[in-house]
Amino acid sequence: MGLLEKGKGFLLAGILSMGGLGLGMYLFLLHHRKIWGLSNPSGICGAMSETGCEIAMGESGMLFGIPIAVIGLSGAFATLLLAFHAYKQRQSDQNPSGHLLWLLALVSVMASAAMGVVSVLDGRFCPVCVIWYGVNIALLVTVWWQIGGGLGLRVLSGFQAVTSGPGRMAILCFLAFLGSLSMKYHGDVAAAEERKVKLLESQRIQVKEELAKKTSQEVPEFPDAPRKMSAGTEGPLIRIVEFSDLECPFCRRLWGNLEEFMGETPSRVSLEFIHYPLNKDCNENMRSQMHENACVAAKAAICAQEQAQFWSYTEAAFGQQRDLEREDLLALAEEMKLDRARLEVCIDAESTEARLRKDVQRASELGIKGTPFLLVNGLKLSGALSPEIFQMVADELAK
């Protein structure tokens, strides 16, 4: 039997189970980061799929309110224990751990197939999940070769092993692991929601104080700035001027919040975008290159505006915020069907440099020193404010 002789297949199964554990922990980390509103690392997900591992983070990746990654992680822990227990009993004619390990591997492959179907129907796939599917198949094949026998005998022996000592041990360990990780997940969800409520309340207080101060100022018109209108029709026009840096994480969050607000508000809202990169190469107010690629990213967005694609291109650039080097920005333009050659020439043009410095000067004249920063009908606001706060401000200003 070669490699699988004398129980070595169980050792290989243990190694594969550890691989499953690692993949499950990675996905659990992504869930954790999503709960706390943190950007997910591109890593394997971003390198192998345009949509990353987002399908695993959404509703398709949940079962009864628990991330499927947590269930798979608990199963990998159980198979790891069974693999090494089966190896210890490798000389025994009766090896219930080995038979139960095969049955659990079969269940894992069936679950992988089900998730694969969901991915096909959704039109997206999770690269880490696909690797995990391969690990599960390899685990099943390895144990199959190790224990021998026909399919019916394997299934029967596997179910009989459920009530054995190793079977009870595996079930208890699976449930304990699943329970502890589920409690951790739901505890983090509750804590994140509590923090969100507290943050929202503090933002409400901050905004009310600013409204009470009436520290609004006259804001000149910026005819060359990208501008869009909400679909709302109620009340007087609310003018929002956003000062932002494409490499700033809080700016990315604010962008998403503003997009949500603009799509849902019943108020008439005008949104304008002014570039303020936090990099001394194009911003004389900065003393360092805080955001290394902020200047070239701003220029690329300006050039996308010339091709009437500012909002969609900037949305995509924020979406790949870890990859904003020049070549990344050009590849993004090509992917979005923009004229790549024209964009490349535009990035290097003196007129683009002058346009960017004009935005920086506008911010300086208004006393703005950081991002994200907003002027809402001249009212000064900062930070990644939530859509609820923007609606509150719009309602107050409408009065």
C-alpha positions as CSV (number, residue, x, y, z in Angstrom):
1,M,0.0,0.0,0.0
2,G,3.1,2.2,-0.1
3,L,2.7,5.6,1.7
4,L,-0.6,4.5,3.3
5,E,0.9,1.2,4.7
6,K,0.7,0.7,8.5
7,G,-1.6,3.6,9.2
8,K,0.5,6.3,7.5
9,G,-2.7,7.3,5.7
10,F,-4.1,8.4,9.0
11,L,-1.1,10.7,9.6
12,L,-1.7,12.2,6.1
13,A,-5.3,12.6,7.1
14,G,-4.2,14.5,10.2
15,I,-2.0,16.8,8.1
16,L,-4.9,17.5,5.8
17,S,-7.2,18.2,8.8
18,M,-4.7,20.7,10.0
19,G,-4.9,22.4,6.6
20,G,-8.6,22.5,7.0
21,L,-8.2,24.1,10.4
22,G,-5.9,26.8,9.0
23,L,-8.3,27.6,6.2
24,G,-11.2,27.7,8.6
25,M,-9.4,30.0,10.9
26,Y,-8.6,32.4,8.0
27,L,-12.3,32.6,7.1
28,F,-13.2,33.1,10.7
29,L,-10.8,36.0,10.9
30,L,-12.4,37.5,7.8
31,H,-15.8,37.2,9.6
32,H,-14.4,38.8,12.7
33,R,-13.0,41.7,10.7
34,K,-16.3,42.2,8.9
35,I,-18.1,42.4,12.3
36,W,-15.9,45.2,13.4
37,G,-16.1,47.1,10.1
38,L,-12.5,46.5,9.2
39,S,-11.2,46.1,5.7
40,N,-10.4,42.5,4.9
41,P,-6.8,41.6,3.7
42,S,-6.6,40.8,0.0
43,G,-4.4,37.8,0.5
44,I,-5.5,34.5,-1.2
45,C,-9.1,35.9,-1.7
46,G,-8.1,39.0,-3.6
47,A,-5.3,37.2,-5.6
48,M,-7.6,34.5,-7.0
49,S,-11.0,36.2,-7.3
50,E,-12.2,39.6,-8.2
51,T,-14.9,39.4,-5.5
52,G,-12.5,37.9,-2.9
53,C,-14.2,35.8,-0.3
54,E,-17.3,38.0,-0.1
55,I,-19.8,35.2,-0.8
56,A,-18.5,33.3,2.3
57,M,-19.0,36.5,4.4
58,G,-22.6,37.0,3.3
59,E,-25.9,35.2,3.8
60,S,-24.7,32.3,1.6
61,G,-22.0,31.7,4.1
62,M,-24.3,31.4,7.1
63,L,-26.4,28.5,8.5
64,F,-28.8,29.0,11.4
65,G,-27.1,32.3,12.2
66,I,-23.6,30.6,12.4
67,P,-20.9,31.1,9.8
68,I,-20.4,27.9,7.8
69,A,-16.7,28.5,8.3
70,V,-17.2,27.9,12.1
71,I,-19.1,24.6,11.4
72,G,-16.3,23.5,9.0
73,L,-13.6,24.5,11.4
74,S,-15.2,22.5,14.2
75,G,-15.5,19.5,11.8
76,A,-11.8,19.9,10.9
77,F,-10.9,19.8,14.6
78,A,-12.9,16.6,15.0
79,T,-11.3,14.9,12.0
80,L,-7.9,15.9,13.4
81,L,-8.6,14.1,16.7
82,L,-10.0,11.1,14.9
83,A,-7.0,10.9,12.5
84,F,-4.4,10.7,15.3
85,H,-6.6,8.4,17.4
86,A,-7.0,6.1,14.4
87,Y,-3.2,6.1,13.9
88,K,-2.7,5.0,17.5
89,Q,-5.1,2.1,16.9
90,R,-3.6,1.3,13.4
91,Q,-2.6,-2.3,14.4
92,S,-6.1,-3.1,15.6
93,D,-8.5,-5.1,13.4
94,Q,-11.3,-2.9,14.9
95,N,-10.5,0.7,14.3
96,P,-13.8,2.7,14.9
97,S,-11.9,6.0,14.7
98,G,-10.8,5.2,11.2
99,H,-14.3,4.3,10.0
100,L,-15.8,7.4,11.7
101,L,-13.1,9.5,10.1
102,W,-14.1,8.3,6.7
103,L,-17.8,9.0,7.4
104,L,-17.0,12.5,8.6
105,A,-14.8,13.1,5.5
106,L,-17.7,12.0,3.3
107,V,-20.1,14.4,5.0
108,S,-17.5,17.2,4.5
109,V,-17.3,16.4,0.8
110,M,-21.1,16.4,0.5
111,A,-21.2,19.8,2.3
112,S,-18.5,21.1,0.0
113,A,-20.5,20.0,-3.0
114,A,-23.6,21.8,-1.7
115,M,-21.6,25.0,-1.1
116,G,-20.1,24.7,-4.6
117,V,-23.7,24.6,-6.1
118,V,-24.5,27.7,-4.1
119,S,-21.5,29.5,-5.5
120,V,-22.4,28.5,-9.1
121,L,-25.9,29.8,-8.6
122,D,-24.6,33.0,-7.1
123,G,-22.1,33.5,-9.8
124,R,-19.2,34.1,-7.3
125,F,-16.8,31.8,-5.6
126,C,-14.6,31.9,-2.5
127,P,-11.0,30.9,-3.3
128,V,-10.2,29.7,0.2
129,C,-13.4,27.6,0.2
130,V,-12.4,26.0,-3.1
131,I,-9.0,25.1,-1.6
132,W,-10.9,23.7,1.4
133,Y,-13.1,21.6,-0.9
134,G,-10.0,20.1,-2.4
135,V,-8.6,19.3,1.1
136,N,-11.9,17.5,2.0
137,I,-11.7,15.4,-1.2
138,A,-8.1,14.5,-0.5
139,L,-9.0,13.6,3.1
140,L,-11.8,11.3,1.9
141,V,-9.6,9.6,-0.7
142,T,-6.8,9.1,1.7
143,V,-8.9,7.5,4.4
144,W,-10.7,5.4,1.8
145,W,-7.5,3.9,0.6
146,Q,-6.3,3.4,4.2
147,I,-9.2,1.5,5.6
148,G,-10.2,-0.6,2.5
149,G,-13.5,-2.4,2.1
150,G,-16.6,-1.8,0.0
151,L,-18.7,1.4,0.1
152,G,-21.6,-0.2,1.9
153,L,-19.3,-1.7,4.5
154,R,-17.6,1.7,5.1
155,V,-20.9,3.5,5.5
156,L,-22.2,0.8,7.9
157,S,-19.0,0.7,9.9
158,G,-18.9,4.5,10.1
159,F,-22.4,4.8,11.5
160,Q,-21.7,2.0,14.0
161,A,-18.6,3.9,15.1
162,V,-20.7,6.9,16.1
163,T,-21.7,5.3,19.4
164,S,-18.2,4.0,20.2
165,G,-15.8,5.7,22.6
166,P,-13.9,7.6,19.8
167,G,-17.3,8.5,18.3
168,R,-18.6,10.0,21.5
169,M,-15.3,11.8,21.9
170,A,-15.4,13.3,18.4
171,I,-19.0,14.4,18.8
172,L,-18.3,16.1,22.2
173,C,-15.2,17.8,20.8
174,F,-17.1,19.0,17.7
175,L,-20.0,20.4,19.8
176,A,-17.6,22.0,22.3
177,F,-15.5,23.6,19.6
178,L,-18.7,24.7,17.7
179,G,-20.3,26.1,20.8
180,S,-17.2,28.1,21.9
181,L,-16.6,29.6,18.5
182,S,-20.3,30.4,18.0
183,M,-20.4,32.2,21.4
184,K,-17.3,34.1,20.4
185,Y,-18.9,35.1,17.1
186,H,-22.2,36.2,18.6
187,G,-20.4,37.9,21.5
188,D,-18.4,40.0,18.9
189,V,-21.6,40.8,17.0
190,A,-23.3,42.1,20.1
191,A,-20.2,44.1,21.1
192,A,-19.9,45.6,17.7
193,E,-23.5,46.6,17.7
194,E,-23.2,48.1,21.1
195,R,-20.1,50.1,19.9
196,K,-22.0,51.2,16.8
197,V,-24.9,52.5,19.0
198,K,-22.4,54.4,21.2
199,L,-20.6,55.8,18.2
200,L,-23.8,56.9,16.6
201,E,-24.9,58.7,19.8
202,S,-21.5,60.4,20.1
203,Q,-21.8,61.5,16.5
204,R,-25.3,62.8,17.1
205,I,-24.0,64.9,20.0
206,Q,-21.1,66.2,18.0
207,V,-23.3,67.2,15.1
208,K,-25.9,68.8,17.3
209,E,-23.1,70.9,18.9
210,E,-21.8,71.9,15.5
211,L,-25.4,72.9,14.5
212,A,-25.8,74.9,17.7
213,K,-22.6,76.8,17.1
214,K,-23.7,77.8,13.6
215,T,-20.1,77.7,12.5
216,S,-21.0,77.3,8.8
217,Q,-19.0,79.2,6.3
218,E,-19.5,80.4,2.7
219,V,-18.2,77.7,0.3
220,P,-17.4,78.8,-3.2
221,E,-18.6,76.9,-6.2
222,F,-16.3,74.3,-7.7
223,P,-17.5,73.9,-11.3
224,D,-14.9,71.3,-12.3
225,A,-15.4,69.1,-9.2
226,P,-17.3,65.8,-9.9
227,R,-20.9,66.2,-8.7
228,K,-24.0,64.1,-8.5
229,M,-27.6,64.4,-7.2
230,S,-29.6,62.2,-5.0
231,A,-33.0,60.9,-6.2
232,G,-34.8,62.7,-3.3
233,T,-37.1,65.6,-4.0
234,E,-38.0,66.8,-0.5
235,G,-37.0,70.1,1.1
236,P,-34.3,72.6,0.1
237,L,-31.1,71.6,-1.6
238,I,-28.5,70.2,0.7
239,R,-24.9,70.7,-0.6
240,I,-22.3,68.3,0.6
241,V,-18.6,68.8,-0.3
242,E,-16.5,65.8,0.5
243,F,-12.7,66.2,1.0
244,S,-11.1,62.8,0.7
245,D,-8.0,60.7,0.1
246,L,-8.4,57.4,-1.9
247,E,-5.8,55.6,0.3
248,C,-7.4,56.8,3.6
249,P,-9.4,53.9,5.3
250,F,-11.8,56.2,7.0
251,C,-12.4,58.0,3.7
252,R,-13.3,54.6,2.2
253,R,-15.9,54.0,5.0
254,L,-17.3,57.5,4.6
255,W,-17.6,56.9,0.8
256,G,-19.8,53.9,1.5
257,N,-21.9,55.7,4.0
258,L,-22.5,58.6,1.7
259,E,-23.4,56.3,-1.2
260,E,-25.9,54.6,1.1
261,F,-27.3,57.9,2.3
262,M,-27.5,59.3,-1.3
263,G,-29.4,56.2,-2.4
264,E,-32.0,56.3,0.4
265,T,-32.6,59.9,1.4
266,P,-35.8,61.6,0.5
267,S,-34.0,64.9,0.7
268,R,-32.6,66.8,-2.3
269,V,-28.8,66.4,-1.9
270,S,-25.9,67.5,-4.1
271,L,-22.6,65.7,-3.5
272,E,-19.2,67.1,-4.7
273,F,-15.8,65.5,-4.3
274,I,-12.5,67.4,-3.7
275,H,-9.2,65.6,-3.6
276,Y,-6.9,66.1,-0.6
277,P,-4.1,63.4,-0.7
278,L,-2.2,63.0,2.5
279,N,1.2,63.0,0.7
280,K,3.7,65.7,0.5
281,D,4.5,64.9,-3.1
282,C,1.3,66.6,-4.2
283,N,0.1,68.3,-1.0
284,E,2.5,71.0,0.3
285,N,0.6,71.0,3.6
286,M,1.9,67.5,4.5
287,R,5.3,66.8,5.9
288,S,5.5,63.1,5.0
289,Q,4.2,60.6,2.5
290,M,1.6,59.3,4.9
291,H,-0.3,57.6,2.0
292,E,2.3,56.5,-0.5
293,N,-0.1,56.1,-3.5
294,A,-2.6,58.8,-2.7
295,C,-1.3,61.2,-5.3
296,V,-1.3,58.9,-8.3
297,A,-4.7,57.5,-7.2
298,A,-6.1,61.0,-7.1
299,K,-4.7,61.8,-10.5
300,A,-6.2,58.5,-11.9
301,A,-9.6,59.5,-10.5
302,I,-9.3,62.9,-12.1
303,C,-8.5,61.3,-15.4
304,A,-11.4,58.9,-15.0
305,Q,-13.6,62.0,-14.6
306,E,-12.4,63.1,-18.0
307,Q,-13.8,59.9,-19.4
308,A,-17.1,60.4,-17.5
309,Q,-16.3,57.5,-15.1
310,F,-15.3,59.3,-11.9
311,W,-17.9,57.8,-9.5
312,S,-17.6,54.2,-10.7
313,Y,-13.8,54.3,-11.0
314,T,-13.4,55.9,-7.6
315,E,-15.8,53.3,-6.1
316,A,-13.6,50.5,-7.5
317,A,-10.4,52.2,-6.4
318,F,-11.7,52.4,-2.8
319,G,-12.6,48.7,-3.2
320,Q,-9.0,47.7,-3.9
321,Q,-7.5,50.2,-1.5
322,R,-4.5,48.0,-0.7
323,D,-3.6,48.0,-4.4
324,L,-3.3,51.6,-5.6
325,E,0.1,51.6,-7.3
326,R,0.3,53.1,-10.8
327,E,0.0,49.7,-12.6
328,D,-2.9,48.6,-10.4
329,L,-4.8,51.8,-11.3
330,L,-4.1,51.4,-15.0
331,A,-5.2,47.7,-14.9
332,L,-8.4,48.8,-13.1
333,A,-9.1,51.3,-15.8
334,E,-8.6,48.6,-18.5
335,E,-10.9,46.3,-16.5
336,M,-13.6,48.9,-16.4
337,K,-13.4,49.5,-20.2
338,L,-11.8,52.9,-19.9
339,D,-9.2,54.0,-22.4
340,R,-6.0,52.8,-20.6
341,A,-3.6,54.6,-22.9
342,R,-5.5,57.9,-22.6
343,L,-5.6,57.5,-18.8
344,E,-1.9,56.8,-18.6
345,V,-1.1,59.9,-20.6
346,C,-3.5,61.9,-18.5
347,I,-1.9,60.9,-15.2
348,D,1.4,62.3,-16.3
349,A,0.0,65.5,-17.8
350,E,0.8,68.8,-16.2
351,S,-2.8,69.8,-16.4
352,T,-3.7,66.9,-14.2
353,E,-1.0,67.9,-11.7
354,A,-2.4,71.5,-11.7
355,R,-6.0,70.2,-11.3
356,L,-4.9,68.2,-8.2
357,R,-3.0,71.1,-6.6
358,K,-6.1,73.3,-7.2
359,D,-8.1,70.9,-5.1
360,V,-5.5,70.9,-2.4
361,Q,-5.5,74.7,-2.4
362,R,-9.3,74.8,-2.1
363,A,-9.1,72.7,1.0
364,S,-6.3,74.8,2.4
365,E,-8.3,78.0,1.9
366,L,-11.2,76.5,3.8
367,G,-8.9,75.5,6.7
368,I,-9.0,71.8,6.1
369,K,-6.0,69.8,7.3
370,G,-7.0,66.2,7.2
371,T,-9.4,63.6,5.8
372,P,-12.2,62.7,5.7
373,F,-13.8,66.1,6.0
374,L,-17.1,67.5,4.9
375,L,-18.9,70.7,4.4
376,V,-22.7,70.3,4.6
377,N,-24.2,73.6,3.6
378,G,-21.1,75.1,4.9
379,L,-21.3,73.2,8.2
380,K,-18.0,71.7,9.1
381,L,-18.1,67.9,9.9
382,S,-15.3,65.3,10.1
383,G,-15.0,61.5,10.3
384,A,-16.8,58.5,8.7
385,L,-20.3,59.7,9.7
386,S,-23.1,57.2,9.3
387,P,-26.1,57.5,6.9
388,E,-28.3,58.1,9.9
389,I,-26.2,61.1,10.9
390,F,-26.4,62.6,7.4
391,Q,-30.2,62.3,7.4
392,M,-30.3,63.9,10.8
393,V,-28.2,66.8,9.5
394,A,-30.4,67.1,6.4
395,D,-33.6,67.2,8.5
396,E,-32.1,69.8,10.8
397,L,-31.0,72.0,7.9
398,A,-34.3,71.6,6.2
399,K,-36.0,73.2,9.2
